Amino acid sequence: MSKLNLDWLLFPYSKELFAKEFFEAGYLHISRADSQFYNHLLQIDSLDALLGSRQFKFPALRLTKAGEELTSEKYANDKNIDLSSVQKYFLDGYTIILNALHDQNQALGELVNVLAHDLGHPFQTNVYITPPSSQGFPAHYDTHEVFVLQIEGSKIWRIYNQSPEILPTKQMEFQKEKHATPPTFTELELKKGDLLYIPRGVMHDAQTNSELSVHVTLGWLGYTWTDALVQMLLEFSKKHAISRKFIDPFKNRSAADLDKEFSEVMQQFINSSNPQQSVYQFRKELAANQKFFFSDLLNNAVNFNQINAATGFIKRRIASLNIIKSTDEVILKMASREISFPYFTYRTIEFILNRNDLFTMNDLPDDLDDEGKMVLLRRLVKEGVITIS
């Protein structure tokens, strides 16, 4: 199983079981006994090459040890990360954190895009590289759901049995002075190829044993009902003057009057609110924020004028790619873009979108003549839907 989606992520568990038994409820440790499971996602050699490419600037790369983050001037300046200093601190027990690696790694980027499209919520990835016998962070909880993908080595995790906050939001960040570490915990070893799911609010910490550890944290950031309510209230405020009135500016209203006026505002809000519109806005925002990897822009430009019947094409791996047929045209929705085509191209475009392998003009259905097929293929290359192989 190599397709990057939720089924792959949870294998061999089903997403139905995950949704029923674990999501927002309790941790899940998947021990696969398959050290190669994440090889096509990320490997230590590719991380080394990425570090050597000098693409990182603070805060894309950070260093921390036992919860204390190293100040950036000790290993970075405005232009570059000093990798020799990073190595020194790493060998002294500091964890290297690579923030938002999905912006630079194509496989992680595709995983984030597919999950966001399929589940309707934003995702992000960070990578944690921890030297032997070290700890990056003490016990804490996160304000988003976390999937831990063990890429290299192993790590000992402690999952604490009590949660100080249930489903905390960003406004309820962990504070070590306020949130004491619970006395009891479950300890487990996450080995290469394993997965650990930790709901937000569940306290945890981790420490390496005698070997270096690399893991990806896949963060499910999520839209909550609070987010929807805030968005609906803002839209309500634009349309209904009653919500924009000052509250008792001269302090001459009784409590009963205030309650009555508030009830009137809330009733209008309830009558005018549209939760589906909020969901639509969230999905639209997700699509607009998706980033795609184009590693062949110049190659396509070089070969564009040489396209012929024997040219091979491959559909790009774009999660938010949908086809809509209206009465007189076909609309392709790709991220935040909408591309229109003549109505009679529908079956041919649908055929191309369902292909996951190499195809040529001669593989297309016969709805179009050869000239029409060529015009369509060139348009799809130009729009970024397919690429020249």
N, C-alpha and C positions, 0 to 999 in steps of 0.2 A: 504494500500500500504506500504510494508515494504522492498522491494528490494532497495538496496542502489545504485542508479544511478541518472542520470540527470533528468529523468522523475519524480522520487520520490522527488528529491530536489526542483523542480519547481512546484510540484502539488499545485493547480489544473491548473496551466498554462501549455501550451504545449511548448516543446523546440523549435518548429518552430516559435511560436509567440515571444518567448524570443530572438531567433536569429534575427528576422526581426525588432523588435521594441526597444529592450533594450541593446543587447550586444554591448559593446564599445560605447554606445550612451547616455544612461540615466539610472537613478536608477529605481529599481523595488521593491516595498514593497508588500509582500504577507501576508495578514492577514487571518489566517486560522480558528481562533476561535477553535483551537484544541490544548489544552495544553499538550496532550500526544504524539504529533506527533514525537518528538525526543527521546522518552523514551527508545527505543531499541538502540539508538545511544550513548547516554551519560546521566547520571543522577548525581545529586549532591552527593548521597551516594557513588557512584563508584568513584567520584573525591576525596571525603574524604578518602576513602580506599587507593586510589593511592597515595595521599599525605602522608598518614601514612606509606606507604611501604618503604619510604626513598629511592626511586629510583632517585630522582632529585638531580642534582648538577648544580651549576651556569655554563653556562647561560640558562640551561633548565628551571629554575624558576627564574623570575625576578620580581622586585617590582617597580612600578612607580606611580606618583601622579601629575596630571596636567602637564604631559610632562617631569617632572624631575625624572630621574631614580635614585633609591637608590643605593649607592655603595655596592657591594656584601659583603665586609668585615663586614658590619653591621648585616648580617643575614646568612652568609655562610663562610666556609673555604674550603680548598682544597679537603676535603673528604665528608663533609655533609652540608646539609641545616638545620639550626636551626629553627624548626617549631614553637617553642615558640616565637622567635623573629619575624618570619613571621606573626604569629597571632597578635602580638602587633602592627606591622605596618599596617596590614590589618584593624584592628579596629580603627586605626588612619587615615584611608581614602586612603590607598595605594591599588592599583589594583595589584592582583597576575596574572602574565602572565606565562602560561605553553607553552613553545615552542615545536613545532613538536610533539604534543601529539599522532599523528597517528603512531609514532614509538612504542608506548606503549599500545595504546587502539586498540583492534582488529577491532571494528566496524568502527572507523575513518580510520584505515589502509585500510580496504576493500573499503571504500568509495573513498579514494584517489586513490587506485589502479584501481578501475573500471572507474572512471572519466578520469584518465590518459590514460587508454587503449582505451576507447570509443572516446575520443576527441583528442588524440594524443598530449597532452601537460601536463607538470608536475603540480601537485597540492601539497599543504601543508596545515596543520592546526595548529592554535594556539588557546589557550583557555584563555579567559579573565574573571577573577572573581573580581567583583567590589563591594565594600561595599555600603550601602545606602548613598544617598546624596553626591556622589563622582564622580570624573572625572579622567580617566586615562591619556587622551591626549587632548590637545587643538586642534583647527581646523587644519587640514592637509589633504594632499592627499596621496594615495598609488601609487606605480609604478607597481601594478598588480591588476587584477580584484579581487573583494572581495565579497564573499557570507557570510552574518552574520546570524548564526543560533541561535535563542534565546532559550537557554536550560532551564533557571530558572529565575524567576522574570521578570522584564521589564526594559526598558531603553528608554530615550528620545533622539532621534537623530535629528541633524540638517544637512540637505543637502543643500549646498550653490549653488546658481543659476549660478555662473560663474566659469569657470575652468581656472586657470592660465596657465596650460599646457595641451595640447591635447595628450592623449595616451603617457604619459611620460615613459621612460625606466629607468633602474637602474642608468644610467648616469645622470638622471634628477631628483634626489631625492628632496623631499620637503625641503625648507629652509625658516624658519620663517622670517629671515631678508629680504629675496627676495620676498616671496610670501605673499602678504597682504590678510587678510581675507575679502572675498567679503561682501558687505553690506546686501544683501538679501539672504534669505534661506527659505526652507520648513521644517517645524517641524513635526515629526511623533513619535508615540509611538510603539516600538517593544515589543510585548507581548510574553509570553512563547508559543512556537510552531510556531512563525512567522519567516519569512525570509526577509532579505534585501540584494539586490544586488547593489553594488556601482562600477561603472567603474573606472579604473585607471585615475588619474588626477582630479577627482571630489572631491572637498573639503568637509569635514564632521567632526563632533565631536559628542560626546555622553555623557550623564550624567545619573546616576541612580536617581530614586526618593526615596521613603521611604523604598524600599526593596532591598535586595541583588540581584545582577544580575550575571548570568553566560551565556556567549555566546561563540560560536565557530566561529572563522573567517577561512573560507575555502578560501585559496588564490589560484587563477588560475594564475600561473606564466607565462606560455605561451612562445612559440617560435615565434619570429617576422621575417619579411622579412630581417631585419638587421642581425639577427642571421644567417639566411640562406646565406646571401651575405658574411658575415665574413667567414663562413665555406667553401663556394665555393671559395673565394679568397685564403684561405690557401691551399686548394687542387690544385688550379690553379698555385700557386707559386711553389709547389713541382714539377710540370710537365713542366713548361714553364720558361726557363731561362730569357726571355725578362722581366718578372715581377720582377726579382731579380737584375736587373741592377741598379747601382747608378744613381741618378738624377743629371745631369749636374755638375759633380764634379769640373770642372775647370772653370765654369761660362762663357763658350764661346758659348753657344747656344742661338739662338734667341727665342722669344716667339712663333713664328710660328713653329720652329723646335720642341720645347717642346710639343706644342699642337699636332703636327703630331705623335710624338713618343707615347704620351699618348693615342691618338686615336688608334694606332696600338695595344697597350697593351689591351685596352678595347675591341677592336674587337675580338682579340684572346680569351679574357675572355668570351665574349658573345657566341662565337662559340663553346667553350669547356665546358660551364657550364651546369650542369644537376640538376635542382631544385628537381626532384624526388629523386635523390640520397641523397640530404640534408634531405628531409622528411624521407627517409629510415633510415638515421643515427640518426635522432632525435627519431624515434620510437624504434630503437635498444637501444639507451641510456636509454629511459624510461623503457623498459623491464628489462634491466640490473640493474636498480636502485630500482626496486620494492622489497618490503620487505614483507615476508609472516609470518603468525603466526602459529607456530607448538606447540600446547599445549599437544601433545600426542605422542611425539617421543618415550619415554620410554614405554608407554602403547602399542604402536605398536610392539616394540621390544619384550615385554613380551608375546604378543599374536601371534606373527608372525608364530611360528612353530605349533600353534594349529589351523591355518586356515583350514576350511573344508566347505562342501557344505552348511552348515547352517549359516556360518559366515556372519554378516551384514557389508556392506561397504557404505561409503558416499564419494562422490566426493568433493575434497577440493574446497573452493571458491577462485579460482585463476583467476584473470581477464585476464591476458595475456596467455591464454591456447588455442592453435590453432592446428588443425590437418591438415596435408598436405599429399596427396596421390600422389606418383610418380609411375613410371612404375614397380618398383620392391620392394618398401618398403613404410612404413608409417612413417612419421615424426611428433612427437609431439613437438611443440615449447612451452616451459614454461619459461617465463622470458628470461634470456639470454642463456638457455640451449636448446639443440635439442636432443631428444631421439628417436632412430630408432626402429621400430618393423617390423616383416615380413608383406608382403603385405596382406596376407589373414586375418590379424587381424583387418582390417580397420572397417568393419561394427560393430564388437563387441566394439572396442574402441569408435567409434562414438556414439553408444548406451549409453555407460557409461558417456561420456561427456555431453550428453543431459539429464542425470538423475540429479534431484535436491532433491531426497529423498533416503531413505534407500533401498538397493537392495542386493540380494544374488547371488551366482553363478547360481542358478536355474532360475533367471530372465533374464539371458543373452540369446541372439539369438543362434540358433543352428549351426552357421558357424563353431564352434570349438567343439571338443568332450570335455568331462569333464576334462580330463587331460590337454588339451590345455587351457581351461578356467582357471583352477587353476594356471597354469604357468603364464598366463597373469595377473591374479589378484595379485599374489605375486609380480610380476615385477612392477605393477602400485603402489602397497603399498610401495615397496622399493624406487621407484623414487619420491614418495611424491605426486602422482596425486590423489590417493584415500587414505582413512584412515579406519582403523578397528573400527567399532562401538561397 
